Amino acid sequence: MSRLYKGFCETVGLLMANPSPGRQIAVVLRTNATQKLAQRLASRCAVAGIEIALVGGRGEIEDVRVPGREN
């Protein structure tokens, strides 16, 4: 498990453990591993009001959404 993957898990866990009245977004560098993890966590994060954004190497941003659901 990479440090990036582990850090992403910790970030989502902290956001879930400490809810905030404002907008919460977990932002992480996009890799194959973080992309797969983001897809697995998307529905749980959406229920908790957390958005996931993956950032590519050139700064492009990909919002991870639950298929068929408006966040």
Predicted model as a PDB file, atoms N, CA, C, CB and O in Angstrom, pLDDT in the B-factor column:
MODEL        1                                                                  
ATOM      1  N   MET A   1       0.848  -1.170   0.000  1.00 68.00           N  
ATOM      2  CA  MET A   1       0.000   0.000   0.000  1.00 68.00           C  
ATOM      3  C   MET A   1       0.896   1.236   0.000  1.00 68.00           C  
ATOM      4  CB  MET A   1      -0.966  -0.003   1.222  1.00 68.00           C  
ATOM      5  O   MET A   1       1.824   1.347   0.801  1.00 68.00           O  
ATOM      6  N   SER A   2       0.607   2.146  -0.897  1.00 82.00           N  
ATOM      7  CA  SER A   2       1.432   3.345  -1.005  1.00 82.00           C  
ATOM      8  C   SER A   2       1.073   4.371   0.079  1.00 82.00           C  
ATOM      9  CB  SER A   2       1.272   3.971  -2.396  1.00 82.00           C  
ATOM     10  O   SER A   2       0.004   4.306   0.686  1.00 82.00           O  
ATOM     11  N   ARG A   3       1.973   5.296   0.301  1.00 88.00           N  
ATOM     12  CA  ARG A   3       1.717   6.364   1.271  1.00 88.00           C  
ATOM     13  C   ARG A   3       0.546   7.238   0.812  1.00 88.00           C  
ATOM     14  CB  ARG A   3       2.984   7.229   1.472  1.00 88.00           C  
ATOM     15  O   ARG A   3      -0.236   7.726   1.628  1.00 88.00           O  
ATOM     16  N   LEU A   4       0.441   7.426  -0.495  1.00 85.00           N  
ATOM     17  CA  LEU A   4      -0.641   8.233  -1.046  1.00 85.00           C  
ATOM     18  C   LEU A   4      -1.995   7.573  -0.789  1.00 85.00           C  
ATOM     19  CB  LEU A   4      -0.434   8.451  -2.550  1.00 85.00           C  
ATOM     20  O   LEU A   4      -2.945   8.237  -0.373  1.00 85.00           O  
ATOM     21  N   TYR A   5      -2.077   6.275  -1.036  1.00 85.00           N  
ATOM     22  CA  TYR A   5      -3.299   5.494  -0.802  1.00 85.00           C  
ATOM     23  C   TYR A   5      -3.678   5.559   0.674  1.00 85.00           C  
ATOM     24  CB  TYR A   5      -3.109   4.015  -1.250  1.00 85.00           C  
ATOM     25  O   TYR A   5      -4.836   5.795   1.018  1.00 85.00           O  
ATOM     26  N   LYS A   6      -2.703   5.350   1.529  1.00 90.00           N  
ATOM     27  CA  LYS A   6      -2.925   5.379   2.974  1.00 90.00           C  
ATOM     28  C   LYS A   6      -3.361   6.780   3.433  1.00 90.00           C  
ATOM     29  CB  LYS A   6      -1.643   4.946   3.721  1.00 90.00           C  
ATOM     30  O   LYS A   6      -4.268   6.914   4.254  1.00 90.00           O  
ATOM     31  N   GLY A   7      -2.717   7.801   2.903  1.00 89.00           N  
ATOM     32  CA  GLY A   7      -3.079   9.171   3.241  1.00 89.00           C  
ATOM     33  C   GLY A   7      -4.499   9.521   2.818  1.00 89.00           C  
ATOM     34  O   GLY A   7      -5.204  10.240   3.526  1.00 89.00           O  
ATOM     35  N   PHE A   8      -4.916   9.012   1.664  1.00 91.00           N  
ATOM     36  CA  PHE A   8      -6.273   9.230   1.176  1.00 91.00           C  
ATOM     37  C   PHE A   8      -7.280   8.591   2.134  1.00 91.00           C  
ATOM     38  CB  PHE A   8      -6.439   8.655  -0.252  1.00 91.00           C  
ATOM     39  O   PHE A   8      -8.288   9.205   2.483  1.00 91.00           O  
ATOM     40  N   CYS A   9      -7.002   7.358   2.553  1.00 90.00           N  
ATOM     41  CA  CYS A   9      -7.879   6.672   3.523  1.00 90.00           C  
ATOM     42  C   CYS A   9      -7.971   7.462   4.823  1.00 90.00           C  
ATOM     43  CB  CYS A   9      -7.361   5.242   3.811  1.00 90.00           C  
ATOM     44  O   CYS A   9      -9.057   7.615   5.381  1.00 90.00           O  
ATOM     45  N   GLU A  10      -6.849   7.959   5.302  1.00 91.00           N  
ATOM     46  CA  GLU A  10      -6.830   8.732   6.546  1.00 91.00           C  
ATOM     47  C   GLU A  10      -7.606  10.038   6.404  1.00 91.00           C  
ATOM     48  CB  GLU A  10      -5.387   9.026   6.966  1.00 91.00           C  
ATOM     49  O   GLU A  10      -8.326  10.437   7.320  1.00 91.00           O  
ATOM     50  N   THR A  11      -7.463  10.697   5.268  1.00 90.00           N  
ATOM     51  CA  THR A  11      -8.168  11.959   5.033  1.00 90.00           C  
ATOM     52  C   THR A  11      -9.678  11.748   5.055  1.00 90.00           C  
ATOM     53  CB  THR A  11      -7.740  12.575   3.690  1.00 90.00           C  
ATOM     54  O   THR A  11     -10.403  12.496   5.710  1.00 90.00           O  
ATOM     55  N   VAL A  12     -10.146  10.740   4.347  1.00 92.00           N  
ATOM     56  CA  VAL A  12     -11.584  10.442   4.320  1.00 92.00           C  
ATOM     57  C   VAL A  12     -12.062  10.078   5.727  1.00 92.00           C  
ATOM     58  CB  VAL A  12     -11.893   9.284   3.321  1.00 92.00           C  
ATOM     59  O   VAL A  12     -13.127  10.521   6.157  1.00 92.00           O  
ATOM     60  N   GLY A  13     -11.286   9.281   6.432  1.00 91.00           N  
ATOM     61  CA  GLY A  13     -11.649   8.897   7.795  1.00 91.00           C  
ATOM     62  C   GLY A  13     -11.767  10.095   8.722  1.00 91.00           C  
ATOM     63  O   GLY A  13     -12.699  10.174   9.523  1.00 91.00           O  
ATOM     64  N   LEU A  14     -10.825  11.032   8.617  1.00 91.00           N  
ATOM     65  CA  LEU A  14     -10.874  12.240   9.448  1.00 91.00           C  
ATOM     66  C   LEU A  14     -12.082  13.108   9.106  1.00 91.00           C  
ATOM     67  CB  LEU A  14      -9.588  13.050   9.278  1.00 91.00           C  
ATOM     68  O   LEU A  14     -12.724  13.660  10.000  1.00 91.00           O  
ATOM     69  N   LEU A  15     -12.389  13.227   7.832  1.00 91.00           N  
ATOM     70  CA  LEU A  15     -13.556  14.017   7.431  1.00 91.00           C  
ATOM     71  C   LEU A  15     -14.845  13.378   7.941  1.00 91.00           C  
ATOM     72  CB  LEU A  15     -13.608  14.164   5.898  1.00 91.00           C  
ATOM     73  O   LEU A  15     -15.771  14.081   8.345  1.00 91.00           O  
ATOM     74  N   MET A  16     -14.907  12.054   7.923  1.00 91.00           N  
ATOM     75  CA  MET A  16     -16.102  11.366   8.410  1.00 91.00           C  
ATOM     76  C   MET A  16     -16.207  11.470   9.937  1.00 91.00           C  
ATOM     77  CB  MET A  16     -16.081   9.885   7.975  1.00 91.00           C  
ATOM     78  O   MET A  16     -17.308  11.562  10.479  1.00 91.00           O  
ATOM     79  N   ALA A  17     -15.079  11.455  10.616  1.00 92.00           N  
ATOM     80  CA  ALA A  17     -15.076  11.508  12.078  1.00 92.00           C  
ATOM     81  C   ALA A  17     -15.345  12.910  12.620  1.00 92.00           C  
ATOM     82  CB  ALA A  17     -13.751  11.009  12.605  1.00 92.00           C  
ATOM     83  O   ALA A  17     -15.825  13.064  13.744  1.00 92.00           O  
ATOM     84  N   ASN A  18     -15.038  13.919  11.830  1.00 86.00           N  
ATOM     85  CA  ASN A  18     -15.197  15.317  12.260  1.00 86.00           C  
ATOM     86  C   ASN A  18     -16.069  16.074  11.272  1.00 86.00           C  
ATOM     87  CB  ASN A  18     -13.820  16.012  12.399  1.00 86.00           C  
ATOM     88  O   ASN A  18     -15.562  16.898  10.512  1.00 86.00           O  
ATOM     89  N   PRO A  19     -17.366  15.812  11.266  1.00 79.00           N  
ATOM     90  CA  PRO A  19     -18.246  16.488  10.313  1.00 79.00           C  
ATOM     91  C   PRO A  19     -18.193  18.004  10.481  1.00 79.00           C  
ATOM     92  CB  PRO A  19     -19.683  15.997  10.480  1.00 79.00           C  
ATOM     93  O   PRO A  19     -18.020  18.517  11.587  1.00 79.00           O  
ATOM     94  N   SER A  20     -18.342  18.698   9.378  1.00 83.00           N  
ATOM     95  CA  SER A  20     -18.301  20.151   9.373  1.00 83.00           C  
ATOM     96  C   SER A  20     -19.558  20.673   8.689  1.00 83.00           C  
ATOM     97  CB  SER A  20     -17.020  20.674   8.664  1.00 83.00           C  
ATOM     98  O   SER A  20     -20.069  20.035   7.768  1.00 83.00           O  
ATOM     99  N   PRO A  21     -20.060  21.822   9.127  1.00 87.00           N  
ATOM    100  CA  PRO A  21     -21.246  22.357   8.473  1.00 87.00           C  
ATOM    101  C   PRO A  21     -20.973  22.865   7.053  1.00 87.00           C  
ATOM    102  CB  PRO A  21     -21.819  23.472   9.306  1.00 87.00           C  
ATOM    103  O   PRO A  21     -21.908  23.059   6.275  1.00 87.00           O  
ATOM    104  N   GLY A  22     -19.718  23.077   6.719  1.00 88.00           N  
ATOM    105  CA  GLY A  22     -19.354  23.578   5.392  1.00 88.00           C  
ATOM    106  C   GLY A  22     -19.109  22.443   4.413  1.00 88.00           C  
ATOM    107  O   GLY A  22     -19.331  21.273   4.722  1.00 88.00           O  
ATOM    108  N   ARG A  23     -18.662  22.802   3.264  1.00 90.00           N  
ATOM    109  CA  ARG A  23     -18.366  21.840   2.203  1.00 90.00           C  
ATOM    110  C   ARG A  23     -17.079  21.089   2.547  1.00 90.00           C  
ATOM    111  CB  ARG A  23     -18.235  22.555   0.822  1.00 90.00           C  
ATOM    112  O   ARG A  23     -16.082  21.696   2.938  1.00 90.00           O  
ATOM    113  N   GLN A  24     -17.110  19.758   2.396  1.00 93.00           N  
ATOM    114  CA  GLN A  24     -15.929  18.938   2.669  1.00 93.00           C  
ATOM    115  C   GLN A  24     -15.521  18.214   1.389  1.00 93.00           C  
ATOM    116  CB  GLN A  24     -16.204  17.918   3.819  1.00 93.00           C  
ATOM    117  O   GLN A  24     -16.332  17.549   0.744  1.00 93.00           O  
ATOM    118  N   ILE A  25     -14.248  18.358   1.040  1.00 93.00           N  
ATOM    119  CA  ILE A  25     -13.739  17.731  -0.172  1.00 93.00           C  
ATOM    120  C   ILE A  25     -12.413  17.050   0.156  1.00 93.00           C  
ATOM    121  CB  ILE A  25     -13.566  18.777  -1.321  1.00 93.00           C  
ATOM    122  O   ILE A  25     -11.492  17.675   0.680  1.00 93.00           O  
ATOM    123  N   ALA A  26     -12.333  15.769  -0.159  1.00 94.00           N  
ATOM    124  CA  ALA A  26     -11.070  15.031  -0.031  1.00 94.00           C  
ATOM    125  C   ALA A  26     -10.352  15.160  -1.376  1.00 94.00           C  
ATOM    126  CB  ALA A  26     -11.309  13.498   0.366  1.00 94.00           C  
ATOM    127  O   ALA A  26     -10.858  14.709  -2.403  1.00 94.00           O  
ATOM    128  N   VAL A  27      -9.179  15.775  -1.359  1.00 93.00           N  
ATOM    129  CA  VAL A  27      -8.411  16.007  -2.583  1.00 93.00           C  
ATOM    130  C   VAL A  27      -7.143  15.178  -2.518  1.00 93.00           C  
ATOM    131  CB  VAL A  27      -8.077  17.520  -2.770  1.00 93.00           C  
ATOM    132  O   VAL A  27      -6.424  15.198  -1.519  1.00 93.00           O  
ATOM    133  N   VAL A  28      -6.872  14.442  -3.603  1.00 92.00           N  
ATOM    134  CA  VAL A  28      -5.689  13.585  -3.631  1.00 92.00           C  
ATOM    135  C   VAL A  28      -5.181  13.476  -5.072  1.00 92.00           C  
ATOM    136  CB  VAL A  28      -6.010  12.173  -3.047  1.00 92.00           C  
ATOM    137  O   VAL A  28      -5.941  13.634  -6.027  1.00 92.00           O  
ATOM    138  N   LEU A  29      -3.898  13.206  -5.204  1.00 92.00           N  
ATOM    139  CA  LEU A  29      -3.294  13.012  -6.513  1.00 92.00           C  
ATOM    140  C   LEU A  29      -3.918  11.791  -7.181  1.00 92.00           C  
ATOM    141  CB  LEU A  29      -1.757  12.851  -6.395  1.00 92.00           C  
ATOM    142  O   LEU A  29      -4.119  10.765  -6.530  1.00 92.00           O  
ATOM    143  N   ARG A  30      -4.226  11.891  -8.469  1.00 94.00           N  
ATOM    144  CA  ARG A  30      -4.834  10.781  -9.188  1.00 94.00           C  
ATOM    145  C   ARG A  30      -3.774   9.778  -9.643  1.00 94.00           C  
ATOM    146  CB  ARG A  30      -5.626  11.299 -10.391  1.00 94.00           C  
ATOM    147  O   ARG A  30      -2.872  10.108 -10.413  1.00 94.00           O  
ATOM    148  N   THR A  31      -3.904   8.569  -9.157  1.00 92.00           N  
ATOM    149  CA  THR A  31      -3.117   7.425  -9.607  1.00 92.00           C  
ATOM    150  C   THR A  31      -4.112   6.295  -9.848  1.00 92.00           C  
ATOM    151  CB  THR A  31      -1.995   7.014  -8.551  1.00 92.00           C  
ATOM    152  O   THR A  31      -5.289   6.430  -9.513  1.00 92.00           O  
ATOM    153  N   ASN A  32      -3.662   5.195 -10.418  1.00 92.00           N  
ATOM    154  CA  ASN A  32      -4.570   4.058 -10.604  1.00 92.00           C  
ATOM    155  C   ASN A  32      -5.145   3.589  -9.275  1.00 92.00           C  
ATOM    156  CB  ASN A  32      -3.843   2.899 -11.296  1.00 92.00           C  
ATOM    157  O   ASN A  32      -6.334   3.288  -9.176  1.00 92.00           O  
ATOM    158  N   ALA A  33      -4.295   3.528  -8.253  1.00 92.00           N  
ATOM    159  CA  ALA A  33      -4.738   3.048  -6.938  1.00 92.00           C  
ATOM    160  C   ALA A  33      -5.735   4.002  -6.293  1.00 92.00           C  
ATOM    161  CB  ALA A  33      -3.538   2.859  -6.014  1.00 92.00           C  
ATOM    162  O   ALA A  33      -6.750   3.559  -5.756  1.00 92.00           O  
ATOM    163  N   THR A  34      -5.459   5.326  -6.338  1.00 92.00           N  
ATOM    164  CA  THR A  34      -6.379   6.263  -5.703  1.00 92.00           C  
ATOM    165  C   THR A  34      -7.686   6.373  -6.482  1.00 92.00           C  
ATOM    166  CB  THR A  34      -5.728   7.636  -5.577  1.00 92.00           C  
ATOM    167  O   THR A  34      -8.738   6.629  -5.896  1.00 92.00           O  
ATOM    168  N   GLN A  35      -7.624   6.183  -7.784  1.00 94.00           N  
ATOM    169  CA  GLN A  35      -8.840   6.220  -8.595  1.00 94.00           C  
ATOM    170  C   GLN A  35      -9.765   5.045  -8.239  1.00 94.00           C  
ATOM    171  CB  GLN A  35      -8.484   6.187 -10.100  1.00 94.00           C  
ATOM    172  O   GLN A  35     -10.975   5.219  -8.096  1.00 94.00           O  
ATOM    173  N   LYS A  36      -9.188   3.871  -8.101  1.00 93.00           N  
ATOM    174  CA  LYS A  36      -9.981   2.686  -7.717  1.00 93.00           C  
ATOM    175  C   LYS A  36     -10.559   2.856  -6.317  1.00 93.00           C  
ATOM    176  CB  LYS A  36      -9.115   1.404  -7.778  1.00 93.00           C  
ATOM    177  O   LYS A  36     -11.725   2.535  -6.085  1.00 93.00           O  
ATOM    178  N   LEU A  37      -9.755   3.358  -5.385  1.00 93.00           N  
ATOM    179  CA  LEU A  37     -10.223   3.572  -4.018  1.00 93.00           C  
ATOM    180  C   LEU A  37     -11.339   4.616  -3.996  1.00 93.00           C  
ATOM    181  CB  LEU A  37      -9.056   4.011  -3.107  1.00 93.00           C  
ATOM    182  O   LEU A  37     -12.337   4.444  -3.296  1.00 93.00           O  
ATOM    183  N   ALA A  38     -11.175   5.688  -4.753  1.00 94.00           N  
ATOM    184  CA  ALA A  38     -12.194   6.738  -4.800  1.00 94.00           C  
ATOM    185  C   ALA A  38     -13.526   6.180  -5.287  1.00 94.00           C  
ATOM    186  CB  ALA A  38     -11.739   7.889  -5.708  1.00 94.00           C  
ATOM    187  O   ALA A  38     -14.574   6.536  -4.749  1.00 94.00           O  
ATOM    188  N   GLN A  39     -13.504   5.324  -6.282  1.00 94.00           N  
ATOM    189  CA  GLN A  39     -14.739   4.714  -6.783  1.00 94.00           C  
ATOM    190  C   GLN A  39     -15.389   3.845  -5.713  1.00 94.00           C  
ATOM    191  CB  GLN A  39     -14.455   3.878  -8.039  1.00 94.00           C  
ATOM    192  O   GLN A  39     -16.614   3.822  -5.589  1.00 94.00           O  
ATOM    193  N   ARG A  40     -14.571   3.131  -4.941  1.00 93.00           N  
ATOM    194  CA  ARG A  40     -15.113   2.277  -3.877  1.00 93.00           C  
ATOM    195  C   ARG A  40     -15.699   3.102  -2.738  1.00 93.00           C  
ATOM    196  CB  ARG A  40     -14.025   1.349  -3.336  1.00 93.00           C  
ATOM    197  O   ARG A  40     -16.688   2.696  -2.129  1.00 93.00           O  
ATOM    198  N   LEU A  41     -15.101   4.259  -2.442  1.00 93.00           N  
ATOM    199  CA  LEU A  41     -15.542   5.086  -1.321  1.00 93.00           C  
ATOM    200  C   LEU A  41     -16.619   6.105  -1.696  1.00 93.00           C  
ATOM    201  CB  LEU A  41     -14.363   5.806  -0.740  1.00 93.00           C  
ATOM    202  O   LEU A  41     -17.219   6.710  -0.808  1.00 93.00           O  
ATOM    203  N   ALA A  42     -16.873   6.304  -2.970  1.00 93.00           N  
ATOM    204  CA  ALA A  42     -17.747   7.380  -3.433  1.00 93.00           C  
ATOM    205  C   ALA A  42     -19.127   7.361  -2.784  1.00 93.00           C  
ATOM    206  CB  ALA A  42     -17.900   7.300  -4.922  1.00 93.00           C  
ATOM    207  O   ALA A  42     -19.608   8.409  -2.353  1.00 93.00           O  
ATOM    208  N   SER A  43     -19.772   6.214  -2.703  1.00 93.00           N  
ATOM    209  CA  SER A  43     -21.132   6.199  -2.151  1.00 93.00           C  
ATOM    210  C   SER A  43     -21.126   6.489  -0.651  1.00 93.00           C  
ATOM    211  CB  SER A  43     -21.802   4.841  -2.417  1.00 93.00           C  
ATOM    212  O   SER A  43     -21.993   7.216  -0.165  1.00 93.00           O  
ATOM    213  N   ARG A  44     -20.167   5.936   0.089  1.00 92.00           N  
ATOM    214  CA  ARG A  44     -20.086   6.214   1.531  1.00 92.00           C  
ATOM    215  C   ARG A  44     -19.780   7.682   1.783  1.00 92.00           C  
ATOM    216  CB  ARG A  44     -19.012   5.333   2.195  1.00 92.00           C  
ATOM    217  O   ARG A  44     -20.345   8.294   2.688  1.00 92.00           O  
ATOM    218  N   CYS A  45     -18.888   8.242   0.984  1.00 93.00           N  
ATOM    219  CA  CYS A  45     -18.553   9.655   1.144  1.00 93.00           C  
ATOM    220  C   CYS A  45     -19.760  10.535   0.821  1.00 93.00           C  
ATOM    221  CB  CYS A  45     -17.362  10.031   0.244  1.00 93.00           C  
ATOM    222  O   CYS A  45     -20.014  11.513   1.523  1.00 93.00           O  
ATOM    223  N   ALA A  46     -20.496  10.201  -0.220  1.00 92.00           N  
ATOM    224  CA  ALA A  46     -21.669  10.996  -0.600  1.00 92.00           C  
ATOM    225  C   ALA A  46     -22.691  11.023   0.527  1.00 92.00           C  
ATOM    226  CB  ALA A  46     -22.310  10.436  -1.879  1.00 92.00           C  
ATOM    227  O   ALA A  46     -23.284  12.067   0.799  1.00 92.00           O  
ATOM    228  N   VAL A  47     -22.904   9.887   1.186  1.00 91.00           N  
ATOM    229  CA  VAL A  47     -23.845   9.825   2.307  1.00 91.00           C  
ATOM    230  C   VAL A  47     -23.376  10.738   3.439  1.00 91.00           C  
ATOM    231  CB  VAL A  47     -23.996   8.368   2.815  1.00 91.00           C  
ATOM    232  O   VAL A  47     -24.198  11.350   4.120  1.00 91.00           O  
ATOM    233  N   ALA A  48     -22.064  10.833   3.643  1.00 90.00           N  
ATOM    234  CA  ALA A  48     -21.495  11.666   4.706  1.00 90.00           C  
ATOM    235  C   ALA A  48     -21.330  13.129   4.278  1.00 90.00           C  
ATOM    236  CB  ALA A  48     -20.147  11.104   5.137  1.00 90.00           C  
ATOM    237  O   ALA A  48     -20.883  13.962   5.066  1.00 90.00           O  
ATOM    238  N   GLY A  49     -21.695  13.436   3.024  1.00 91.00           N  
ATOM    239  CA  GLY A  49     -21.571  14.810   2.540  1.00 91.00           C  
ATOM    240  C   GLY A  49     -20.163  15.194   2.135  1.00 91.00           C  
ATOM    241  O   GLY A  49     -19.819  16.376   2.115  1.00 91.00           O  
ATOM    242  N   ILE A  50     -19.342  14.199   1.809  1.00 93.00           N  
ATOM    243  CA  ILE A  50     -17.951  14.442   1.424  1.00 93.00           C  
ATOM    244  C   ILE A  50     -17.806  14.235  -0.080  1.00 93.00           C  
ATOM    245  CB  ILE A  50     -16.980  13.506   2.206  1.00 93.00           C  
ATOM    246  O   ILE A  50     -18.246  13.222  -0.622  1.00 93.00           O  
ATOM    247  N   GLU A  51     -17.189  15.196  -0.740  1.00 95.00           N  
ATOM    248  CA  GLU A  51     -16.900  15.081  -2.161  1.00 95.00           C  
ATOM    249  C   GLU A  51     -15.457  14.598  -2.329  1.00 95.00           C  
ATOM    250  CB  GLU A  51     -17.126  16.442  -2.892  1.00 95.00           C  
ATOM    251  O   GLU A  51     -14.614  14.830  -1.463  1.00 95.00           O  
ATOM    252  N   ILE A  52     -15.186  13.933  -3.437  1.00 95.00           N  
ATOM    253  CA  ILE A  52     -13.826  13.467  -3.726  1.00 95.00           C  
ATOM    254  C   ILE A  52     -13.367  14.115  -5.024  1.00 95.00           C  
ATOM    255  CB  ILE A  52     -13.764  11.902  -3.827  1.00 95.00           C  
ATOM    256  O   ILE A  52     -14.075  14.084  -6.031  1.00 95.00           O  
ATOM    257  N   ALA A  53     -12.169  14.705  -4.991  1.00 96.00           N  
ATOM    258  CA  ALA A  53     -11.567  15.292  -6.181  1.00 96.00           C  
ATOM    259  C   ALA A  53     -10.178  14.683  -6.365  1.00 96.00           C  
ATOM    260  CB  ALA A  53     -11.492  16.852  -6.069  1.00 96.00           C  
ATOM    261  O   ALA A  53      -9.361  14.689  -5.444  1.00 96.00           O  
ATOM    262  N   LEU A  54      -9.921  14.163  -7.553  1.00 96.00           N  
ATOM    263  CA  LEU A  54      -8.615  13.618  -7.894  1.00 96.00           C  
ATOM    264  C   LEU A  54      -7.912  14.609  -8.813  1.00 96.00           C  
ATOM    265  CB  LEU A  54      -8.741  12.214  -8.569  1.00 96.00           C  
ATOM    266  O   LEU A  54      -8.512  15.115  -9.761  1.00 96.00           O  
ATOM    267  N   VAL A  55      -6.649  14.883  -8.534  1.00 96.00           N  
ATOM    268  CA  VAL A  55      -5.887  15.865  -9.298  1.00 96.00           C  
ATOM    269  C   VAL A  55      -4.810  15.157 -10.099  1.00 96.00           C  
ATOM    270  CB  VAL A  55      -5.263  16.931  -8.368  1.00 96.00           C  
ATOM    271  O   VAL A  55      -4.006  14.402  -9.552  1.00 96.00           O  
ATOM    272  N   GLY A  56      -4.804  15.408 -11.400  1.00 95.00           N  
ATOM    273  CA  GLY A  56      -3.809  14.812 -12.283  1.00 95.00           C  
ATOM    274  C   GLY A  56      -2.482  15.538 -12.201  1.00 95.00           C  
ATOM    275  O   GLY A  56      -2.374  16.596 -11.580  1.00 95.00           O  
ATOM    276  N   GLY A  57      -1.485  14.966 -12.827  1.00 92.00           N  
ATOM    277  CA  GLY A  57      -0.135  15.512 -12.806  1.00 92.00           C  
ATOM    278  C   GLY A  57      -0.003  16.895 -13.405  1.00 92.00           C  
ATOM    279  O   GLY A  57       0.953  17.607 -13.098  1.00 92.00           O  
ATOM    280  N   ARG A  58      -0.942  17.296 -14.254  1.00 94.00           N  
ATOM    281  CA  ARG A  58      -0.905  18.627 -14.877  1.00 94.00           C  
ATOM    282  C   ARG A  58      -1.955  19.565 -14.296  1.00 94.00           C  
ATOM    283  CB  ARG A  58      -1.107  18.508 -16.379  1.00 94.00           C  
ATOM    284  O   ARG A  58      -2.253  20.610 -14.875  1.00 94.00           O  
ATOM    285  N   GLY A  59      -2.516  19.185 -13.148  1.00 94.00           N  
ATOM    286  CA  GLY A  59      -3.468  20.047 -12.472  1.00 94.00           C  
ATOM    287  C   GLY A  59      -4.918  19.839 -12.849  1.00 94.00           C  
ATOM    288  O   GLY A  59      -5.793  20.523 -12.318  1.00 94.00           O  
ATOM    289  N   GLU A  60      -5.199  18.906 -13.757  1.00 96.00           N  
ATOM    290  CA  GLU A  60      -6.591  18.668 -14.128  1.00 96.00           C  
ATOM    291  C   GLU A  60      -7.314  17.984 -12.967  1.00 96.00           C  
ATOM    292  CB  GLU A  60      -6.682  17.805 -15.420  1.00 96.00           C  
ATOM    293  O   GLU A  60      -6.746  17.133 -12.283  1.00 96.00           O  
ATOM    294  N   ILE A  61      -8.574  18.369 -12.754  1.00 95.00           N  
ATOM    295  CA  ILE A  61      -9.344  17.875 -11.616  1.00 95.00           C  
ATOM    296  C   ILE A  61     -10.478  16.990 -12.106  1.00 95.00           C  
ATOM    297  CB  ILE A  61      -9.895  19.045 -10.775  1.00 95.00           C  
ATOM    298  O   ILE A  61     -11.201  17.331 -13.043  1.00 95.00           O  
ATOM    299  N   GLU A  62     -10.615  15.851 -11.451  1.00 94.00           N  
ATOM    300  CA  GLU A  62     -11.690  14.905 -11.763  1.00 94.00           C  
ATOM    301  C   GLU A  62     -12.529  14.719 -10.501  1.00 94.00           C  
ATOM    302  CB  GLU A  62     -11.118  13.525 -12.275  1.00 94.00           C  
ATOM    303  O   GLU A  62     -12.034  14.249  -9.476  1.00 94.00           O  
ATOM    304  N   ASP A  63     -13.811  15.096 -10.591  1.00 93.00           N  
ATOM    305  CA  ASP A  63     -14.733  14.861  -9.479  1.00 93.00           C  
ATOM    306  C   ASP A  63     -15.182  13.408  -9.544  1.00 93.00           C  
ATOM    307  CB  ASP A  63     -15.965  15.838  -9.530  1.00 93.00           C  
ATOM    308  O   ASP A  63     -15.569  12.921 -10.606  1.00 93.00           O  
ATOM    309  N   VAL A  64     -15.132  12.723  -8.420  1.00 93.00           N  
ATOM    310  CA  VAL A  64     -15.588  11.339  -8.365  1.00 93.00           C  
ATOM    311  C   VAL A  64     -17.004  11.351  -7.823  1.00 93.00           C  
ATOM    312  CB  VAL A  64     -14.643  10.448  -7.481  1.00 93.00           C  
ATOM    313  O   VAL A  64     -17.248  11.805  -6.705  1.00 93.00           O  
ATOM    314  N   ARG A  65     -17.920  10.858  -8.608  1.00 87.00           N  
ATOM    315  CA  ARG A  65     -19.339  10.859  -8.245  1.00 87.00           C  
ATOM    316  C   ARG A  65     -19.880   9.440  -8.239  1.00 87.00           C  
ATOM    317  CB  ARG A  65     -20.152  11.736  -9.214  1.00 87.00           C  
ATOM    318  O   ARG A  65     -19.332   8.546  -8.884  1.00 87.00           O  
ATOM    319  N   VAL A  66     -20.968   9.250  -7.499  1.00 81.00           N  
ATOM    320  CA  VAL A  66     -21.650   7.963  -7.473  1.00 81.00           C  
ATOM    321  C   VAL A  66     -22.455   7.870  -8.768  1.00 81.00           C  
ATOM    322  CB  VAL A  66     -22.574   7.810  -6.191  1.00 81.00           C  
ATOM    323  O   VAL A  66     -23.265   8.754  -9.047  1.00 81.00           O  
ATOM    324  N   PRO A  67     -22.250   6.822  -9.562  1.00 72.00           N  
ATOM    325  CA  PRO A  67     -22.988   6.695 -10.826  1.00 72.00           C  
ATOM    326  C   PRO A  67     -24.503   6.735 -10.595  1.00 72.00           C  
ATOM    327  CB  PRO A  67     -22.600   5.386 -11.539  1.00 72.00           C  
ATOM    328  O   PRO A  67     -25.027   6.058  -9.711  1.00 72.00           O  
ATOM    329  N   GLY A  68     -25.190   7.538 -11.404  1.00 68.00           N  
ATOM    330  CA  GLY A  68     -26.641   7.623 -11.322  1.00 68.00           C  
ATOM    331  C   GLY A  68     -27.163   8.469 -10.177  1.00 68.00           C  
ATOM    332  O   GLY A  68     -28.364   8.473  -9.905  1.00 68.00           O  
ATOM    333  N   ARG A  69     -26.279   9.181  -9.508  1.00 65.00           N  
ATOM    334  CA  ARG A  69     -26.706   9.989  -8.356  1.00 65.00           C  
ATOM    335  C   ARG A  69     -26.149  11.395  -8.480  1.00 65.00           C  
ATOM    336  CB  ARG A  69     -26.249   9.344  -7.023  1.00 65.00           C  
ATOM    337  O   ARG A  69     -24.969  11.583  -8.777  1.00 65.00           O  
ATOM    338  N   GLU A  70     -26.996  12.370  -8.252  1.00 58.00           N  
ATOM    339  CA  GLU A  70     -26.563  13.766  -8.238  1.00 58.00           C  
ATOM    340  C   GLU A  70     -26.057  14.100  -6.848  1.00 58.00           C  
ATOM    341  CB  GLU A  70     -27.720  14.724  -8.654  1.00 58.00           C  
ATOM    342  O   GLU A  70     -26.777  13.886  -5.873  1.00 58.00           O  
ATOM    343  N   ASN A  71     -24.836  14.621  -6.721  1.00 47.00           N  
ATOM    344  CA  ASN A  71     -24.291  15.010  -5.409  1.00 47.00           C  
ATOM    345  C   ASN A  71     -24.631  16.428  -5.099  1.00 47.00           C  
ATOM    346  CB  ASN A  71     -22.783  14.822  -5.358  1.00 47.00           C  
ATOM    347  O   ASN A  71     -24.260  16.935  -4.040  1.00 47.00           O  
TER     348      ASN A  71                                                      
ENDMDL                                                                          
END                                                                             
